[in-house]
Amino acid sequence: MKSEFVICVKNSDYAASLELRKLYPVLPDPTAEARHLVRIVDESGEDYLYPANYFVAVKLEEPARRAVRRAVTAESTFSRTARIG
């Protein structure tokens, strides 16, 4: 799956970790791709592999891509700070 972002369309077996219709950033992992898996940061805040058919790749226009990247970065920074503090 050669996409920077995916939307979750299936979460059976992973309901606590994946939210349906949520946009997730994809972390590059060629080995996972070869096995029809996708690496994302899930609701736990950690990166895990999931079946690629649980997601649909989306292409965002540049302004949207930048905005989502900023939001993801801010959210992950907040999550790490909240766990530490």
C-alpha positions in Angstrom: 0.0 0.0 0.0 1.9 3.0 -1.3 0.1 5.8 0.5 0.9 8.2 3.2 -2.6 8.0 4.7 -5.3 5.4 5.0 -8.9 5.3 6.3 -10.0 2.3 8.5 -12.9 0.5 6.9 -12.8 -2.7 9.0 -11.8 -3.3 12.6 -13.1 -6.8 13.4 -10.7 -8.4 15.9 -9.2 -4.9 16.6 -12.1 -2.8 17.8 -10.1 -1.4 20.7 -7.2 -0.5 18.5 -8.7 0.8 15.3 -11.6 3.3 14.8 -13.8 2.9 11.8 -13.6 5.8 9.3 -10.6 7.3 11.1 -7.7 8.6 9.0 -4.3 7.0 10.0 -0.8 7.9 8.8 1.1 5.0 7.3 4.6 4.3 8.4 6.8 2.9 5.5 7.5 -0.8 5.9 8.3 -2.6 2.6 8.5 -6.0 4.3 5.0 -5.5 5.7 3.7 -4.4 2.3 5.0 -7.5 0.7 2.9 -9.5 3.3 -0.2 -7.4 2.6 0.1 -5.6 5.9 0.2 -1.9 6.8 2.0 -0.3 9.7 0.1 2.5 11.4 0.1 4.2 14.8 -3.1 2.9 16.4 -5.2 4.1 19.3 -2.6 2.8 21.8 -0.1 5.4 20.5 2.2 2.6 19.3 2.9 1.4 15.8 1.5 -2.0 14.8 0.9 -4.1 11.7 -2.7 -4.7 10.5 -4.1 -6.4 7.4 -4.0 -4.0 4.5 -7.6 -4.9 3.6 -8.8 -3.1 6.8 -7.9 0.2 5.1 -8.4 2.2 2.0 -5.6 4.4 0.8 -6.3 8.1 0.4 -4.5 10.8 -1.4 -4.7 14.3 0.2 -4.1 17.5 -1.6 -1.0 19.3 -0.2 -2.7 21.8 2.1 -4.7 19.0 3.7 -1.7 16.7 3.9 0.3 19.4 5.8 -2.6 20.1 8.2 -3.1 16.4 9.0 0.7 15.9 9.5 0.8 18.9 11.9 -2.2 17.5 13.8 -0.7 14.0 14.0 2.6 15.4 15.3 0.9 17.6 17.9 -1.3 14.7 19.0 1.6 12.3 19.4 3.6 14.9 21.3 0.7 15.5 23.6 0.2 11.7 24.2 3.8 11.2 25.1 3.8 14.2 27.5 0.5 13.0 29.1 1.9 9.5 29.7 5.2 10.9 31.1 3.6 13.5 33.3 
